[in-house]
Amino acid sequence: MMSDNKPETEPTDSDEIGETGFNSIYSDDGALLETVVESVEESIANSDGDALRATLRDLHESEVGDILEAIGDDNRARLVELAGEDFDFAALTEVDEAIRLGIVDGISNEQVAKAVRELDSDDAVFILEDLENEDREDILSQIPFQERLRLRRSLDYPEESAGRRMQTEFIAVPPFWTVGQAIDYIRAGEDLPDRFTEIFTIDHRFKLAGTLALDRLLRARREVVVGDIHDVNAHPVHAEMDQEEAAQLFEQYNLLSAPVVDENERLVGVLTIDDVVDVIQEEASEDIMRLAGVGDEELSDDVIAISKSRIGWLAVNLGTAILASLVIGLFGVTLEKMVALAVLMPIVASMGGNAGTQTMTVAVRALATRDLDSYNTRRIIKKELLVGLLNGVAFAFVIGIVATIWFGESGLGLVIGIAMVVNMICAAAAGILIPIALDKLDADPAISSSVFVTTVTDVVGFFAFLGLASWWFGI
């Protein structure tokens, strides 16, 4: 007899798709599901706007950004076109610059202007700042005067400044208002931000007077005067302050948002924690890439752009490598008479290079976070030198024994051991002193240190090892 119950089947990838889109667009390991990408590309290929909108409808802007990065170049602008008014242009803030510019170039300035009006001012500025001046001016000319004025003011601030990151929509009330008046104003306001954690108090000149957390406002009685409960220690951020310094203020004072003031201490915007998290991630990524001599490149950049960003420091590395080779050339006779030296000398330079890179990485990060300052510099330098000495002695003992057994020459083991100690100490010194010196000269230690540290460890390593060998063996 046949059962009325349907046989149980294993769930398939298609089960992820619901009537209104995907319940989850990620696999258990956090990767974007192939079925999502395939479905989106199929909808685009078939010009099926309804299916595409159903897929995108309930997704967060960051999820839409992941989809934009996953689909082909030719499909991105087409996706925006098919999605129509349902496309959230905030998703463009979640993708690489090259992808963002490619999408914006593929749609009309009129469409961009219309979309920008629907965005928070910080997201709008993020999209506009990378456009060509001609396109940016054309887009701004299609935006109402008041909105255009706010966007221009943000765009006038330096790149990577708090003014570029700030949101110009905020809530400000005079300190003589009562809590009841402030709440009524917030409820009735039409041009106020959708989300906020605090309001600001300002005087008649629009100068910042204080901040008032939303929870404190809601717990106070209606007749209480705002000025009696606001916090005058507002930790304001100056609009021209570097975004990394602003992020450090958030870290230091555990802020969720901070008022942004201009040169006259007038309130001009608010910096929020979501933007600061992006700043922290960008700055950390930038420091890591610069330590490797990589420029401001992104995964979506083309081959030519990536090559240009890397070729400069590779050329500098070539020059320093030639310098190290010249040092080796000074001991050509020594190397000809004792081939074992040629076999062992890369070990000394390599160990010094790695030790120097370790110290340099710690130093660069400490300088970036301002943990390394005039009060602890001497102590940190002394500690790093002792670490270099300790590690140098430990590895000198190991490599000395290895060299003695390998080549049957105890003198060779002693020479390479001494050279190892010397180079490890010099590596530690270079790793800490070079970033500090570059920082004092207002040069970016992240982008400059690695080349100089590597040069020092190579030159010192080769010179110490080959020089000691020449003296010891009388070659």
C-alpha positions, 0 to 999 in steps of 0.5 A: 500500500502506498503511503500518502506521506511524501518521502523525505529528501535531503535539502538542496541549495535551492531550499535557500530560496524563499518566495521573497528571496534568500533566507541566507546568502552565506554558507556555514563558513561565511562564503557567498552561496553559489546559488545566490550568484547564479540566480542573480546572474540568471535574472540579469541575463533574462532581464527579469527585474521581478525575480531580481528584486525579490532576491534583493528585497530583504538583504542588507546593504553589505549583502548586496555589496557582496553580490555586486563583488561576486557577479561579472563586471558587465552585470553590475550596472545592469543589476542596478538598472533592473532593480530600479528604485528597489536598489539601495545605493548604500550598497555602493559604500560596501564595495571596492572603489574600482567596482563602485566607479564602474557601476556609477559610470554605467548609469546616468548622472540623473539616476545617481543624483536621485539616489544620492538624495535618499542616502545619509550625507556620509554615504552620499559623500563617500560615493561622490568623492571618488567621481571625476569633477565634471560628473560630481558637479553635474550630479550636485547641480541636480540636488536641491540647494540645502542638500547640495550645500551640506554635501559641498561642505563635507567634500571641501574637507581634506580626504580621510578627515573627520569632515569627510566621514561625518553625517550632517544630519543630527539633532541639536536643541538649546540647553534652556529647553525642557526635556518635554520640548526636546522629546516633542521636537524629536517626534515632530521633526521631519528632517532628522536622522533615522537613527541616533544615540544622543542629541546635542545642545548648542548656544545661539551661535551654534557652538557646541554646549554639550551632549545628552544620551538618548537613554538619559533624555527618556528617563528624565521628567518632562519639566527638567531643563536639558542644560541641567542634565547634559554632559559638557565633556562632549569630546568633540572631533574637529572636522579637519582631524585625521580620521585615524585620530578620531577613531582613537578618540572613540577607542579611548572614551568608548564613544558611540557617536561624537559631535564634529565641530569646525574651526569656530567650534560650531557644530557641523555634523556627527561621527558615528561608530559604524563609520569609525569601525570602517575607518579602523578596518581601513587604516589597519589594512593600509598599514599591513599593505604598506609594510609590504611595500604595497600601494593603495590597491584593491582586489578589484583593481586591474593588472596595470593598476596593481603593477603600478602600485607595487613597482616603486618599492620593488625598484627601491628593493632592487637598489638595496639588494645591489648594495648587499651584493656589493658587500658580498663582492668585497669578500670574493676571495674569501668565498672562493677559498671557503665555499662553506661561507656561501652556503651559510651566509644566507642564514645569517641575513635571513634570520636578521631580516625576520627578527628586524621585521618582527620588531618593526611590525610591533613598533609601527603598530605602536606608533600608529596607536600612540602606545609608543611615545617619549615617555616609554621610548627608551625603555622599549628600545632597551627591551627590544635590544635585550630580546635581540641579544637573547634570541641571537644567543639562542640561535647562535648556539643552534647554528654553531653546532649545526655548522660544526657538524655539517662542515667539520670545522669548529671555528666556522661554527664559532664565526657564524654564531658570533655573526648571528648575535651581532646581526640579531642585535642590529636587527632589533635596533633597526626594527625599532629605531628606523620607524621612530626616526621616520615618524620624527621626520613626518614620514610614514613608517609603515610604508618606508621602514621595511626597505631600510630594515631589510637593507640593514640586516642584509648588509650587517649580516653579510659584513659581520659573517664574511668579515669575521670569517676573513679575520678568523681564517686569515683569508 
